[in-house]
Structures are given as structure tokens and as C-alpha cells.
Amino acid sequence: MKKVLVFFLVFIGAASVCCADDCSMPVLVSAPDTNTVHTASGTVESVSIADSLKGLRSEIVIGEASGRRHVLIVKATTTIYDPVWKPIGLEILHKNDSVKVKYITTGEGLAEALSIKKLQQ
């Protein structure tokens, strides 16, 4: 009786392996990033640092010489540099600092800063 039970279990195990490819999960390939990287240069009009208690996220407002304003979201992955390419924090940027920003526009229409470089004054 034990031999029959062992044979039955081996048979069920082999049958499940043979049918496994029918139940396999498809491999999903992520779509390539189609966001275009834009560049803006100008002066800092305001900087707001994230405050989770108030539900605020980090943002920077850049004013170009042409009068156009850019409101950009600053994420944790945004790189911020000083004029000699040393990493700095967002709190180092102040009003009227000259900056160059590379950003993308998200699917929701928000401008997300990829990198911010403080320029010489």
C-alpha cells in the first residue's frame, strides 16, 4: 500500500511539472522612457522644503529672463550641485541664486527636476 501511495505522489508531482508552463506568469518588459528632458536657466524665486506633517513636497520656482516661470517638484532622486559640481542640499539654494535645471514633464503634467546646478554669480 505504501508503494502505491509513493507512486501516486510521484505521478502527481510529475504531472504538475509537465503542466507548469501553462500556468507560468508572463514576463513584462517595461516601456522605454519617452519623457523628453528640458532645460531651464534663471533665478530662484522661491524654495519650499518638504513637510510631511503639512502634506507639502519639495518645490523650487525658477524665473527666466523672458518672464516665464517654472514650478518644479524636487524629489529625493534630484541631484543638486554647487558651481564646482559638489553635491549640495536644497536648503543651500536661496532667492535670487542663478541656477540651471534639467527636468521632465510627468504624465500628470507636473515638472519634475532631475538635476539643479547653482551657477556662479
C-alpha positions in Angstrom: 0.0 0.0 0.0 2.9 2.4 0.8 4.4 1.7 -2.6 1.2 2.6 -4.3 0.9 5.9 -2.3 4.5 6.8 -3.1 3.9 6.0 -6.8 0.8 8.1 -6.8 2.5 11.1 -5.3 5.4 10.9 -7.7 2.9 10.7 -10.6 1.0 13.8 -9.4 4.3 15.7 -8.9 5.5 14.8 -12.4 2.1 15.7 -13.9 2.2 19.1 -12.2 5.7 19.9 -13.6 4.5 18.9 -17.1 1.6 21.4 -16.9 3.6 24.1 -15.3 4.3 26.1 -18.5 0.5 26.6 -19.0 0.3 28.4 -15.6 3.5 30.5 -15.9 3.5 34.2 -15.4 4.2 36.3 -18.5 7.4 38.3 -18.5 6.6 42.0 -18.6 9.0 44.4 -20.3 8.8 47.9 -19.1 8.1 50.5 -21.8 11.0 52.7 -22.6 11.1 56.2 -21.1 9.6 58.6 -23.6 10.0 61.7 -21.4 12.0 64.5 -23.1 14.5 66.2 -20.9 14.0 70.0 -20.9 16.5 72.7 -19.6 15.7 76.0 -17.9 18.0 78.6 -16.6 17.1 81.5 -14.4 17.0 82.8 -10.9 15.4 81.1 -7.9 12.1 82.9 -6.9 11.3 80.5 -4.0 12.3 77.2 -2.5 10.0 75.1 -0.3 11.3 72.0 1.5 9.0 69.0 2.1 7.0 68.8 5.2 5.1 65.5 5.6 3.0 66.8 8.5 1.6 69.6 6.3 1.5 67.4 3.2 3.9 69.6 1.3 6.5 68.3 -1.2 9.8 70.0 -2.1 9.4 72.5 -4.9 11.5 75.2 -6.5 10.2 78.1 -8.6 12.6 79.4 -11.3 12.1 82.7 -13.2 13.7 83.0 -16.6 14.8 86.3 -18.1 12.0 86.1 -20.6 9.5 86.2 -17.7 8.5 82.6 -17.9 8.2 80.8 -14.5 8.8 77.1 -13.9 7.4 75.4 -10.8 9.4 72.2 -10.4 9.0 69.3 -8.0 12.2 68.3 -6.3 12.3 64.6 -5.4 14.8 62.7 -3.3 16.5 61.5 -6.5 17.1 65.0 -7.8 20.8 65.9 -7.8 21.7 69.4 -6.7 25.2 70.8 -7.3 27.2 73.9 -6.5 29.2 75.8 -9.2 32.1 73.4 -8.9 29.9 70.3 -9.2 29.9 69.3 -5.5 26.6 67.9 -4.2 24.6 70.2 -2.0 21.2 70.2 -0.4 18.1 72.0 -1.4 18.3 74.2 1.7 21.5 75.8 0.2 19.6 77.4 -2.6 18.1 80.8 -1.9 16.1 83.5 -3.6 17.9 85.2 -6.5 20.5 82.4 -6.9 21.2 81.7 -10.6 20.5 78.0 -11.5 20.3 75.7 -14.4 17.7 72.9 -14.1 17.1 69.8 -16.2 13.6 68.5 -15.8 10.9 66.3 -17.3 7.2 66.7 -17.5 5.3 63.7 -16.0 2.2 62.1 -17.3 0.2 64.2 -14.8 1.6 67.4 -16.3 4.0 68.2 -13.4 7.5 69.4 -14.0 9.9 67.1 -12.1 13.5 68.3 -11.6 16.2 65.8 -12.5 19.2 68.0 -11.7 19.8 71.5 -10.4 23.1 73.3 -10.8 23.8 76.5 -8.9 25.7 78.9 -11.2 28.4 81.5 -10.4 27.1 84.9 -9.6 
